Amino acid sequence: MTVGDVPPDDLVEKARTIEQRLQLLETLREEPGAKRDIIDQLDLSRSTIDRAIADLETIGAVERGNAGYETTLAGRLAADRYRQHIEEMGAIFDAAELLAPLPCDCDLPIVALTGAETTVPTETAPYRPLEELYQAIGEADRYRAVRSRLEDSRHFRLCYEHVISDGNEADLVVSPSLRATLREDFPQQLSVALETGQFDFRVGPGPDYDLILTDNDGTTTVWILVFGESGSFHGLIRNDSPSAADWAQQEFERRREAATPVTQRDHGDDGGLTDGAGGAEQLPSTLLSQGFVQLTASYFATRDVAAPTTAWRAGLDLAEVQAEYDFQRPGPTEDRTL
């Protein structure tokens, strides 16, 4: 059958029989028996058991054996499939609120939802769903992700620490728009990470959701971030089942292979790491990794300058100092007027 086809009536009836007679089917699967034994075990009437066995025999799910009535292989497979179907339907509707922003043709498979935990932010705790993810990134041995958006700058900072401070590997595939954002907001961190050789950075299209994998002591946890139409964070799916991990790793590798690698040379050539006017060379990575910055025109061009009164009350940063907001405090005998 293809999408849009209506199942045949006889198939629908068989499925309905499995649903209605599931208790008896699984009872006989565990312990075949005569009708009188089944009546005592299930505490049902003789007529009910007669009808149920007849229904299951008709579709080939039950047969008479040496020990009495027993479940057939077809009956066992049908019961297992029905149980799986119920579990999957439960997972779908448990995640319905979180899935709402995603389009109908989104390629998110059911395996990503089965056995998963879903959380959505609340007005009082908008970032609580992300705290577990951020903790997992901090503890991970390996980080892989396909990202189109950045819900919080902490995410990239944790990724940077994962590579620079902890010496771990990270693989990141980003959309062209997110690459532009990272180049503008974290140019020096990107340069340092790329220089280590432990940071695989690529640019390419992603799915309708963001996919993240964290590995810790041989266990892979899958994280799926969903965003609303405005780009705001909408919710999080967490799944550490082996089947979800297998799907996520295949999906990540598929996206990674289709993306374009970004080297440090690529990043330096068009990432704005040097002063466009003077062509100043960037700082050594050893200094950049310790938080040092090079005070070039391109650096100050990306920094906002607060209003003078605000800056004087809150304290001056480098952008305000460069804008000549600082002044020498007068001595006791000097004129204090401005």
PAFIMAR-970248 format. One record per residue (C-alpha): residue number from 1; chain; x, y, z. Coordinates in nm, 4 decimals. Example, Ala and Ser with C-alpha at 12.3 -4.5 7.8 and 13.67 -1.06 7.14 Angstrom:
# PAFIMAR-970248
<r num="1" chaine="A" px="1.2300" py="-0.4500" pz="0.7800"/>
<r num="2" chaine="A" px="1.3670" py="-0.1060" pz="0.7140"/>
END
This chain:
# PAFIMAR-970248
<r num="1" chaine="A" px="0.0000" py="0.0000" pz="0.0000"/>
<r num="2" chaine="A" px="0.1064" py="0.3577" pz="-0.0630"/>
<r num="3" chaine="A" px="0.0169" py="0.6805" pz="0.1179"/>
<r num="4" chaine="A" px="-0.3521" py="0.7534" pz="0.0648"/>
<r num="5" chaine="A" px="-0.4550" py="0.3915" pz="0.0005"/>
<r num="6" chaine="A" px="-0.7326" py="0.2552" pz="0.2230"/>
<r num="7" chaine="A" px="-0.6437" py="-0.0811" pz="0.3865"/>
<r num="8" chaine="A" px="-0.8575" py="-0.3742" pz="0.2664"/>
<r num="9" chaine="A" px="-1.1574" py="-0.4541" pz="0.4850"/>
<r num="10" chaine="A" px="-1.0296" py="-0.8020" pz="0.5710"/>
<r num="11" chaine="A" px="-0.6972" py="-0.6584" pz="0.6913"/>
<r num="12" chaine="A" px="-0.8787" py="-0.4050" pz="0.9076"/>
<r num="13" chaine="A" px="-1.0878" py="-0.6867" pz="1.0590"/>
<r num="14" chaine="A" px="-0.7777" py="-0.8915" pz="1.1342"/>
<r num="15" chaine="A" px="-0.6147" py="-0.5953" pz="1.3049"/>
<r num="16" chaine="A" px="-0.9321" py="-0.5358" pz="1.5058"/>
<r num="17" chaine="A" px="-0.9331" py="-0.9022" pz="1.6142"/>
<r num="18" chaine="A" px="-0.5725" py="-0.8734" pz="1.7388"/>
<r num="19" chaine="A" px="-0.6658" py="-0.5605" pz="1.9330"/>
<r num="20" chaine="A" px="-0.9774" py="-0.7125" pz="2.0893"/>
<r num="21" chaine="A" px="-0.8234" py="-1.0539" pz="2.1648"/>
<r num="22" chaine="A" px="-0.4744" py="-0.9399" pz="2.2643"/>
<r num="23" chaine="A" px="-0.5032" py="-1.0562" pz="2.6266"/>
<r num="24" chaine="A" px="-0.5942" py="-1.4133" pz="2.5252"/>
<r num="25" chaine="A" px="-0.3345" py="-1.4173" pz="2.2476"/>
<r num="26" chaine="A" px="-0.0527" py="-1.3206" pz="2.4843"/>
<r num="27" chaine="A" px="-0.1787" py="-1.5578" pz="2.7543"/>
<r num="28" chaine="A" px="-0.1573" py="-1.8526" pz="2.5152"/>
<r num="29" chaine="A" px="0.1817" py="-1.7320" pz="2.3990"/>
<r num="30" chaine="A" px="0.3150" py="-1.7623" pz="2.7528"/>
<r num="31" chaine="A" px="0.1355" py="-2.0866" pz="2.8404"/>
<r num="32" chaine="A" px="-0.0726" py="-2.2974" pz="2.5994"/>
<r num="33" chaine="A" px="-0.3736" py="-2.4644" pz="2.7580"/>
<r num="34" chaine="A" px="-0.7183" py="-2.6164" pz="2.7313"/>
<r num="35" chaine="A" px="-1.0291" py="-2.3993" pz="2.7332"/>
<r num="36" chaine="A" px="-1.1117" py="-2.4839" pz="3.0944"/>
<r num="37" chaine="A" px="-0.7639" py="-2.3702" pz="3.2047"/>
<r num="38" chaine="A" px="-0.7970" py="-2.0475" pz="3.0075"/>
<r num="39" chaine="A" px="-1.1380" py="-1.9768" pz="3.1630"/>
<r num="40" chaine="A" px="-0.9926" py="-2.0146" pz="3.5135"/>
<r num="41" chaine="A" px="-0.6831" py="-1.8104" pz="3.4353"/>
<r num="42" chaine="A" px="-0.8617" py="-1.5129" pz="3.2745"/>
<r num="43" chaine="A" px="-1.1803" py="-1.5378" pz="3.4817"/>
<r num="44" chaine="A" px="-1.3998" py="-1.5119" pz="3.1725"/>
<r num="45" chaine="A" px="-1.7119" py="-1.7005" pz="3.0695"/>
<r num="46" chaine="A" px="-1.7013" py="-2.0129" pz="2.8510"/>
<r num="47" chaine="A" px="-1.8901" py="-1.8367" pz="2.5721"/>
<r num="48" chaine="A" px="-1.6443" py="-1.5443" pz="2.5704"/>
<r num="49" chaine="A" px="-1.3456" py="-1.7785" pz="2.5472"/>
<r num="50" chaine="A" px="-1.5165" py="-1.9821" pz="2.2731"/>
<r num="51" chaine="A" px="-1.5747" py="-1.6703" pz="2.0603"/>
<r num="52" chaine="A" px="-1.2248" py="-1.5367" pz="2.1212"/>
<r num="53" chaine="A" px="-1.0526" py="-1.8621" pz="2.0253"/>
<r num="54" chaine="A" px="-1.2730" py="-1.8967" pz="1.7189"/>
<r num="55" chaine="A" px="-1.1875" py="-1.5425" pz="1.6081"/>
<r num="56" chaine="A" px="-0.8140" py="-1.6017" pz="1.6516"/>
<r num="57" chaine="A" px="-0.8261" py="-1.9400" pz="1.4786"/>
<r num="58" chaine="A" px="-1.0026" py="-1.7821" pz="1.1821"/>
<r num="59" chaine="A" px="-0.7140" py="-1.5418" pz="1.1165"/>
<r num="60" chaine="A" px="-0.4437" py="-1.8001" pz="1.1914"/>
<r num="61" chaine="A" px="-0.3248" py="-1.6460" pz="1.5175"/>
<r num="62" chaine="A" px="-0.4101" py="-1.9467" pz="1.7384"/>
<r num="63" chaine="A" px="-0.4113" py="-2.3226" pz="1.6763"/>
<r num="64" chaine="A" px="-0.4698" py="-2.6419" pz="1.8736"/>
<r num="65" chaine="A" px="-0.1492" py="-2.8179" pz="1.9746"/>
<r num="66" chaine="A" px="-0.0419" py="-3.1063" pz="2.1988"/>
<r num="67" chaine="A" px="-0.0687" py="-2.8899" pz="2.5117"/>
<r num="68" chaine="A" px="-0.3980" py="-2.7287" pz="2.4105"/>
<r num="69" chaine="A" px="-0.4545" py="-2.4001" pz="2.2325"/>
<r num="70" chaine="A" px="-0.1372" py="-2.2042" pz="2.1569"/>
<r num="71" chaine="A" px="-0.0294" py="-1.8897" pz="1.9745"/>
<r num="72" chaine="A" px="0.1092" py="-1.9356" pz="1.6230"/>
<r num="73" chaine="A" px="0.4133" py="-1.7561" pz="1.4874"/>
<r num="74" chaine="A" px="0.1824" py="-1.5280" pz="1.2900"/>
<r num="75" chaine="A" px="-0.0114" py="-1.4552" pz="1.6069"/>
<r num="76" chaine="A" px="0.3048" py="-1.3719" pz="1.8017"/>
<r num="77" chaine="A" px="0.4346" py="-1.1407" pz="1.5287"/>
<r num="78" chaine="A" px="0.0965" py="-0.9683" pz="1.4998"/>
<r num="79" chaine="A" px="0.0785" py="-0.9167" pz="1.8774"/>
<r num="80" chaine="A" px="0.4334" py="-0.7760" pz="1.8885"/>
<r num="81" chaine="A" px="0.3559" py="-0.5407" pz="1.6012"/>
<r num="82" chaine="A" px="0.0374" py="-0.4222" pz="1.7674"/>
<r num="83" chaine="A" px="0.2244" py="-0.3505" pz="2.0925"/>
<r num="84" chaine="A" px="0.4863" py="-0.1568" pz="1.8974"/>
<r num="85" chaine="A" px="0.2148" py="0.0347" pz="1.7152"/>
<r num="86" chaine="A" px="0.0533" py="0.1365" pz="2.0448"/>
<r num="87" chaine="A" px="0.3899" py="0.2449" pz="2.1870"/>
<r num="88" chaine="A" px="0.4665" py="0.4516" pz="1.8781"/>
<r num="89" chaine="A" px="0.1247" py="0.6161" pz="1.8785"/>
<r num="90" chaine="A" px="0.1741" py="0.7069" pz="2.2421"/>
<r num="91" chaine="A" px="0.5120" py="0.8617" pz="2.1641"/>
<r num="92" chaine="A" px="0.3635" py="1.0636" pz="1.8785"/>
<r num="93" chaine="A" px="0.0806" py="1.2119" pz="2.0798"/>
<r num="94" chaine="A" px="0.2995" py="1.2700" pz="2.3859"/>
<r num="95" chaine="A" px="0.5185" py="1.4870" pz="2.1606"/>
<r num="96" chaine="A" px="0.2317" py="1.6530" pz="1.9700"/>
<r num="97" chaine="A" px="0.2778" py="1.9943" pz="2.1341"/>
<r num="98" chaine="A" px="0.6503" py="1.9933" pz="2.0700"/>
<r num="99" chaine="A" px="0.6088" py="1.8805" pz="1.7078"/>
<r num="100" chaine="A" px="0.3528" py="2.1511" pz="1.6265"/>
<r num="101" chaine="A" px="0.5954" py="2.3959" pz="1.4527"/>
<r num="102" chaine="A" px="0.7382" py="2.1279" pz="1.2209"/>
<r num="103" chaine="A" px="0.5869" py="2.0825" pz="0.8729"/>
<r num="104" chaine="A" px="0.3873" py="1.7734" pz="0.7797"/>
<r num="105" chaine="A" px="0.6606" py="1.6522" pz="0.5425"/>
<r num="106" chaine="A" px="0.9390" py="1.6874" pz="0.8006"/>
<r num="107" chaine="A" px="1.1756" py="1.3884" pz="0.7787"/>
<r num="108" chaine="A" px="1.1767" py="1.3209" pz="1.1540"/>
<r num="109" chaine="A" px="1.1207" py="0.9426" pz="1.1922"/>
<r num="110" chaine="A" px="0.9167" py="0.7669" pz="1.4589"/>
<r num="111" chaine="A" px="1.2314" py="0.6035" pz="1.5970"/>
<r num="112" chaine="A" px="1.3437" py="0.9463" pz="1.7197"/>
<r num="113" chaine="A" px="1.0299" py="0.9753" pz="1.9337"/>
<r num="114" chaine="A" px="0.9876" py="0.6213" pz="2.0656"/>
<r num="115" chaine="A" px="1.1218" py="0.6030" pz="2.4185"/>
<r num="116" chaine="A" px="1.2102" py="0.9729" pz="2.4167"/>
<r num="117" chaine="A" px="1.1606" py="1.2465" pz="2.6745"/>
<r num="118" chaine="A" px="1.0131" py="1.5727" pz="2.5485"/>
<r num="119" chaine="A" px="1.0240" py="1.9054" pz="2.7286"/>
<r num="120" chaine="A" px="0.9018" py="2.2512" pz="2.6381"/>
<r num="121" chaine="A" px="0.9973" py="2.5794" pz="2.8031"/>
<r num="122" chaine="A" px="0.7625" py="2.7603" pz="3.0353"/>
<r num="123" chaine="A" px="0.7267" py="3.1308" pz="3.1128"/>
<r num="124" chaine="A" px="0.8876" py="3.0847" pz="3.4536"/>
<r num="125" chaine="A" px="1.1660" py="2.8536" pz="3.3295"/>
<r num="126" chaine="A" px="1.2279" py="2.9227" pz="2.9590"/>
<r num="127" chaine="A" px="1.5769" py="2.7698" pz="2.9549"/>
<r num="128" chaine="A" px="1.5261" py="2.4757" pz="3.1893"/>
<r num="129" chaine="A" px="1.4894" py="2.2215" pz="2.9040"/>
<r num="130" chaine="A" px="1.8342" py="2.3266" pz="2.7779"/>
<r num="131" chaine="A" px="2.0196" py="2.2888" pz="3.1070"/>
<r num="132" chaine="A" px="2.0391" py="1.9090" pz="3.0768"/>
<r num="133" chaine="A" px="2.1699" py="1.9432" pz="2.7216"/>
<r num="134" chaine="A" px="2.4369" py="2.1924" pz="2.8276"/>
<r num="135" chaine="A" px="2.5441" py="1.9652" pz="3.1117"/>
<r num="136" chaine="A" px="2.5688" py="1.6731" pz="2.8685"/>
<r num="137" chaine="A" px="2.7866" py="1.8775" pz="2.6321"/>
<r num="138" chaine="A" px="3.0163" py="1.9688" pz="2.9207"/>
<r num="139" chaine="A" px="3.0552" py="1.6021" pz="3.0189"/>
<r num="140" chaine="A" px="3.0703" py="1.4540" pz="2.6667"/>
<r num="141" chaine="A" px="3.3661" py="1.2694" pz="2.5174"/>
<r num="142" chaine="A" px="3.2470" py="1.3613" pz="2.1688"/>
<r num="143" chaine="A" px="3.0109" py="1.6212" pz="2.0246"/>
<r num="144" chaine="A" px="2.8376" py="1.6107" pz="1.6839"/>
<r num="145" chaine="A" px="2.5656" py="1.8409" pz="1.5584"/>
<r num="146" chaine="A" px="2.3737" py="1.9714" pz="1.2602"/>
<r num="147" chaine="A" px="2.2627" py="2.3242" pz="1.3455"/>
<r num="148" chaine="A" px="2.0634" py="2.5930" pz="1.1690"/>
<r num="149" chaine="A" px="2.0053" py="2.8181" pz="1.4691"/>
<r num="150" chaine="A" px="2.1743" py="2.9045" pz="1.7966"/>
<r num="151" chaine="A" px="1.9327" py="2.9209" pz="2.0875"/>
<r num="152" chaine="A" px="2.1923" py="3.0593" pz="2.3307"/>
<r num="153" chaine="A" px="2.5550" py="3.1686" pz="2.2990"/>
<r num="154" chaine="A" px="2.6368" py="2.9284" pz="2.5837"/>
<r num="155" chaine="A" px="2.5960" py="2.6405" pz="2.3413"/>
<r num="156" chaine="A" px="2.8873" py="2.7424" pz="2.1214"/>
<r num="157" chaine="A" px="3.0979" py="2.8420" pz="2.4203"/>
<r num="158" chaine="A" px="3.0499" py="2.4921" pz="2.5632"/>
<r num="159" chaine="A" px="3.1439" py="2.3434" pz="2.2274"/>
<r num="160" chaine="A" px="3.4577" py="2.5590" pz="2.2267"/>
<r num="161" chaine="A" px="3.5516" py="2.4462" pz="2.5781"/>
<r num="162" chaine="A" px="3.4829" py="2.0866" pz="2.4748"/>
<r num="163" chaine="A" px="3.7595" py="2.1186" pz="2.2125"/>
<r num="164" chaine="A" px="4.0057" py="2.3667" pz="2.3631"/>
<r num="165" chaine="A" px="3.9939" py="2.3012" pz="2.7375"/>
<r num="166" chaine="A" px="3.8976" py="1.9329" pz="2.7396"/>
<r num="167" chaine="A" px="4.0852" py="1.8246" pz="2.4266"/>
<r num="168" chaine="A" px="3.7879" py="1.6403" pz="2.2783"/>
<r num="169" chaine="A" px="3.6707" py="1.6082" pz="1.9190"/>
<r num="170" chaine="A" px="3.3735" py="1.8009" pz="1.7828"/>
<r num="171" chaine="A" px="3.1968" py="1.7805" pz="1.4464"/>
<r num="172" chaine="A" px="2.9661" py="2.0671" pz="1.3560"/>
<r num="173" chaine="A" px="2.7597" py="2.1162" pz="1.0400"/>
<r num="174" chaine="A" px="2.5900" py="2.4552" pz="1.0225"/>
<r num="175" chaine="A" px="2.3644" py="2.6371" pz="0.7794"/>
<r num="176" chaine="A" px="2.5143" py="2.9308" pz="0.5840"/>
<r num="177" chaine="A" px="2.3214" py="3.1780" pz="0.8000"/>
<r num="178" chaine="A" px="2.4485" py="3.0263" pz="1.1245"/>
<r num="179" chaine="A" px="2.8030" py="3.0253" pz="0.9914"/>
<r num="180" chaine="A" px="2.7703" py="3.3992" pz="0.9314"/>
<r num="181" chaine="A" px="2.6476" py="3.4449" pz="1.2881"/>
<r num="182" chaine="A" px="2.9355" py="3.2436" pz="1.4352"/>
<r num="183" chaine="A" px="3.1904" py="3.4319" pz="1.2222"/>
<r num="184" chaine="A" px="3.0576" py="3.7604" pz="1.3530"/>
<r num="185" chaine="A" px="3.0112" py="3.6658" pz="1.7194"/>
<r num="186" chaine="A" px="3.2939" py="3.4142" pz="1.7731"/>
<r num="187" chaine="A" px="3.5598" py="3.4771" pz="1.5050"/>
<r num="188" chaine="A" px="3.8604" py="3.4150" pz="1.7263"/>
<r num="189" chaine="A" px="3.7149" py="3.1118" pz="1.9027"/>
<r num="190" chaine="A" px="3.6409" py="2.9548" pz="1.5642"/>
<r num="191" chaine="A" px="3.9953" py="3.0193" pz="1.4498"/>
<r num="192" chaine="A" px="4.1463" py="2.8620" pz="1.7610"/>
<r num="193" chaine="A" px="3.9197" py="2.5574" pz="1.7400"/>
<r num="194" chaine="A" px="3.9957" py="2.5046" pz="1.3706"/>
<r num="195" chaine="A" px="4.3682" py="2.5223" pz="1.4366"/>
<r num="196" chaine="A" px="4.3545" py="2.2289" pz="1.6810"/>
<r num="197" chaine="A" px="4.2629" py="1.9781" pz="1.4110"/>
<r num="198" chaine="A" px="4.0020" py="1.8332" pz="1.6475"/>
<r num="199" chaine="A" px="3.7178" py="2.0523" pz="1.5239"/>
<r num="200" chaine="A" px="3.5501" py="1.9466" pz="1.1988"/>
<r num="201" chaine="A" px="3.3478" py="2.2463" pz="1.0825"/>
<r num="202" chaine="A" px="3.1257" py="2.2249" pz="0.7735"/>
<r num="203" chaine="A" px="2.8542" py="2.4273" pz="0.6046"/>
<r num="204" chaine="A" px="2.5464" py="2.2768" pz="0.4453"/>
<r num="205" chaine="A" px="2.1687" py="2.2533" pz="0.4556"/>
<r num="206" chaine="A" px="2.0047" py="2.0988" pz="0.7598"/>
<r num="207" chaine="A" px="1.6669" py="1.9487" pz="0.8457"/>
<r num="208" chaine="A" px="1.3682" py="2.1374" pz="0.9892"/>
<r num="209" chaine="A" px="1.5061" py="2.0679" pz="1.3362"/>
<r num="210" chaine="A" px="1.8520" py="2.0822" pz="1.4924"/>
<r num="211" chaine="A" px="2.0208" py="1.7474" pz="1.5634"/>
<r num="212" chaine="A" px="2.2840" py="1.6999" pz="1.8355"/>
<r num="213" chaine="A" px="2.4658" py="1.3864" pz="1.9499"/>
<r num="214" chaine="A" px="2.6659" py="1.3658" pz="2.2722"/>
<r num="215" chaine="A" px="2.8797" py="1.0607" pz="2.3521"/>
<r num="216" chaine="A" px="2.9756" py="0.9746" pz="2.7079"/>
<r num="217" chaine="A" px="3.1472" py="0.6480" pz="2.8073"/>
<r num="218" chaine="A" px="3.0230" py="0.4705" pz="2.4970"/>
<r num="219" chaine="A" px="2.6619" py="0.5858" pz="2.5240"/>
<r num="220" chaine="A" px="2.5196" py="0.8150" pz="2.2565"/>
<r num="221" chaine="A" px="2.2368" py="1.0497" pz="2.3502"/>
<r num="222" chaine="A" px="2.0294" py="1.2137" pz="2.0784"/>
<r num="223" chaine="A" px="1.8995" py="1.5687" pz="2.1240"/>
<r num="224" chaine="A" px="1.6523" py="1.7282" pz="1.8829"/>
<r num="225" chaine="A" px="1.5819" py="2.1004" pz="1.9151"/>
<r num="226" chaine="A" px="1.2626" py="2.2423" pz="1.7661"/>
<r num="227" chaine="A" px="1.2175" py="2.6134" pz="1.6939"/>
<r num="228" chaine="A" px="0.9065" py="2.8191" pz="1.6268"/>
<r num="229" chaine="A" px="0.8342" py="3.0273" pz="1.3191"/>
<r num="230" chaine="A" px="1.0027" py="3.3309" pz="1.4708"/>
<r num="231" chaine="A" px="1.3170" py="3.1304" pz="1.5409"/>
<r num="232" chaine="A" px="1.2533" py="3.1109" pz="1.9156"/>
<r num="233" chaine="A" px="1.3313" py="2.7897" pz="2.1019"/>
<r num="234" chaine="A" px="1.0161" py="2.5753" pz="2.1189"/>
<r num="235" chaine="A" px="1.1185" py="2.2468" pz="2.2784"/>
<r num="236" chaine="A" px="1.3616" py="1.9596" pz="2.3154"/>
<r num="237" chaine="A" px="1.3551" py="1.5841" pz="2.2502"/>
<r num="238" chaine="A" px="1.6038" py="1.3624" pz="2.4357"/>
<r num="239" chaine="A" px="1.6492" py="0.9973" pz="2.3403"/>
<r num="240" chaine="A" px="1.9262" py="0.7579" pz="2.4415"/>
<r num="241" chaine="A" px="1.7809" py="0.4384" pz="2.2935"/>
<r num="242" chaine="A" px="2.0178" py="0.2407" pz="2.0650"/>
<r num="243" chaine="A" px="1.7711" py="0.2596" pz="1.7735"/>
<r num="244" chaine="A" px="1.7487" py="0.6387" pz="1.8011"/>
<r num="245" chaine="A" px="2.1276" py="0.6632" pz="1.8234"/>
<r num="246" chaine="A" px="2.1692" py="0.4481" pz="1.5103"/>
<r num="247" chaine="A" px="1.9295" py="0.6696" pz="1.3144"/>
<r num="248" chaine="A" px="2.0891" py="0.9918" pz="1.4406"/>
<r num="249" chaine="A" px="2.4419" py="0.8795" pz="1.3533"/>
<r num="250" chaine="A" px="2.3372" py="0.7846" pz="1.0010"/>
<r num="251" chaine="A" px="2.1502" py="1.1128" pz="0.9568"/>
<r num="252" chaine="A" px="2.4466" py="1.3115" pz="1.0876"/>
<r num="253" chaine="A" px="2.6933" py="1.1345" pz="0.8574"/>
<r num="254" chaine="A" px="2.4638" py="1.1894" pz="0.5600"/>
<r num="255" chaine="A" px="2.4444" py="1.5626" pz="0.6330"/>
<r num="256" chaine="A" px="2.8161" py="1.5842" pz="0.7075"/>
<r num="257" chaine="A" px="2.9210" py="1.4175" pz="0.3823"/>
<r num="258" chaine="A" px="2.6985" py="1.6526" pz="0.1823"/>
<r num="259" chaine="A" px="2.8378" py="1.9644" pz="0.3547"/>
<r num="260" chaine="A" px="3.1417" py="2.1732" pz="0.2586"/>
<r num="261" chaine="A" px="3.4406" py="2.1655" pz="0.4984"/>
<r num="262" chaine="A" px="3.5648" py="2.4973" pz="0.6363"/>
<r num="263" chaine="A" px="3.9378" py="2.5179" pz="0.7057"/>
<r num="264" chaine="A" px="4.1183" py="2.7774" pz="0.9109"/>
<r num="265" chaine="A" px="4.2394" py="2.9353" pz="0.5862"/>
<r num="266" chaine="A" px="3.8788" py="2.9584" pz="0.4597"/>
<r num="267" chaine="A" px="3.7708" py="3.1082" pz="0.7878"/>
<r num="268" chaine="A" px="4.0583" py="3.3571" pz="0.8016"/>
<r num="269" chaine="A" px="4.0132" py="3.4659" pz="0.4410"/>
<r num="270" chaine="A" px="3.6529" py="3.5737" pz="0.4796"/>
<r num="271" chaine="A" px="3.5870" py="3.5635" pz="0.8502"/>
<r num="272" chaine="A" px="3.7029" py="3.9133" pz="0.9370"/>
<r num="273" chaine="A" px="3.9863" py="3.7995" pz="1.1646"/>
<r num="274" chaine="A" px="4.2270" py="4.0632" pz="1.0385"/>
<r num="275" chaine="A" px="4.1947" py="4.4367" pz="1.0247"/>
<r num="276" chaine="A" px="4.0603" py="4.5199" pz="0.6804"/>
<r num="277" chaine="A" px="4.2394" py="4.8524" pz="0.6748"/>
<r num="278" chaine="A" px="4.5803" py="4.7568" pz="0.8083"/>
<r num="279" chaine="A" px="4.5915" py="4.3836" pz="0.7426"/>
<r num="280" chaine="A" px="4.7088" py="4.3113" pz="1.0967"/>
<r num="281" chaine="A" px="4.7917" py="3.9504" pz="1.1667"/>
<r num="282" chaine="A" px="4.5794" py="3.7628" pz="1.4169"/>
<r num="283" chaine="A" px="4.7101" py="3.6650" pz="1.7593"/>
<r num="284" chaine="A" px="4.8742" py="3.3255" pz="1.8137"/>
<r num="285" chaine="A" px="4.6259" py="3.0551" pz="1.9045"/>
<r num="286" chaine="A" px="4.7923" py="3.0078" pz="2.2448"/>
<r num="287" chaine="A" px="4.6874" py="3.3617" pz="2.3392"/>
<r num="288" chaine="A" px="4.3446" py="3.3375" pz="2.1757"/>
<r num="289" chaine="A" px="4.2670" py="3.0222" pz="2.3708"/>
<r num="290" chaine="A" px="4.3328" py="3.2122" pz="2.6944"/>
<r num="291" chaine="A" px="4.0800" py="3.4814" pz="2.6066"/>
<r num="292" chaine="A" px="4.3100" py="3.7476" pz="2.4633"/>
<r num="293" chaine="A" px="4.1722" py="3.9574" pz="2.1772"/>
<r num="294" chaine="A" px="4.3390" py="4.1752" pz="1.9179"/>
<r num="295" chaine="A" px="4.2112" py="4.5325" pz="1.9244"/>
<r num="296" chaine="A" px="4.1607" py="4.5966" pz="1.5542"/>
<r num="297" chaine="A" px="3.9101" py="4.8107" pz="1.3718"/>
<r num="298" chaine="A" px="3.7103" py="4.4971" pz="1.2835"/>
<r num="299" chaine="A" px="3.6961" py="4.4045" pz="1.6522"/>
<r num="300" chaine="A" px="3.5488" py="4.7402" pz="1.7539"/>
<r num="301" chaine="A" px="3.3119" py="4.7412" pz="1.4560"/>
<r num="302" chaine="A" px="3.1250" py="4.4480" pz="1.6049"/>
<r num="303" chaine="A" px="3.0926" py="4.5983" pz="1.9552"/>
<r num="304" chaine="A" px="2.8038" py="4.8158" pz="2.0633"/>
<r num="305" chaine="A" px="2.8847" py="5.1408" pz="2.2414"/>
<r num="306" chaine="A" px="2.6486" py="5.2349" pz="2.5215"/>
<r num="307" chaine="A" px="2.5260" py="5.5879" pz="2.5868"/>
<r num="308" chaine="A" px="2.7828" py="5.7845" pz="2.7924"/>
<r num="309" chaine="A" px="2.5694" py="5.8125" pz="3.1064"/>
<r num="310" chaine="A" px="2.4895" py="5.4419" pz="3.0955"/>
<r num="311" chaine="A" px="2.8520" py="5.3455" pz="3.0403"/>
<r num="312" chaine="A" px="2.9760" py="5.5645" pz="3.3253"/>
<r num="313" chaine="A" px="2.7240" py="5.4129" pz="3.5668"/>
<r num="314" chaine="A" px="2.7779" py="5.0488" pz="3.4603"/>
<r num="315" chaine="A" px="3.1496" py="5.0684" pz="3.3959"/>
<r num="316" chaine="A" px="3.3405" py="5.1145" pz="3.0731"/>
<r num="317" chaine="A" px="3.4316" py="4.8276" pz="2.8444"/>
<r num="318" chaine="A" px="3.6887" py="4.8418" pz="2.5669"/>
<r num="319" chaine="A" px="3.4416" py="4.9792" pz="2.3145"/>
<r num="320" chaine="A" px="3.3613" py="5.2767" pz="2.5382"/>
<r num="321" chaine="A" px="3.7296" py="5.3374" pz="2.6088"/>
<r num="322" chaine="A" px="3.8024" py="5.3388" pz="2.2349"/>
<r num="323" chaine="A" px="3.5168" py="5.5877" pz="2.1950"/>
<r num="324" chaine="A" px="3.7049" py="5.8132" pz="2.4413"/>
<r num="325" chaine="A" px="3.4446" py="5.7940" pz="2.7176"/>
<r num="326" chaine="A" px="3.7235" py="5.7640" pz="2.9757"/>
<r num="327" chaine="A" px="3.8665" py="6.0747" pz="3.1348"/>
<r num="328" chaine="A" px="4.1206" py="6.1475" pz="3.4023"/>
<r num="329" chaine="A" px="3.9719" py="6.1946" pz="3.7487"/>
<r num="330" chaine="A" px="4.0603" py="6.5450" pz="3.8733"/>
<r num="331" chaine="A" px="4.2798" py="6.5885" pz="4.1785"/>
<r num="332" chaine="A" px="4.1686" py="6.7662" pz="4.4970"/>
<r num="333" chaine="A" px="4.2737" py="7.1079" pz="4.3740"/>
<r num="334" chaine="A" px="4.1679" py="7.0686" pz="4.0116"/>
<r num="335" chaine="A" px="3.8549" py="7.1997" pz="3.8498"/>
<r num="336" chaine="A" px="3.5818" py="6.9313" pz="3.8733"/>
<r num="337" chaine="A" px="3.3468" py="7.0819" pz="3.6192"/>
<r num="338" chaine="A" px="3.2943" py="6.9106" pz="3.2871"/>
END
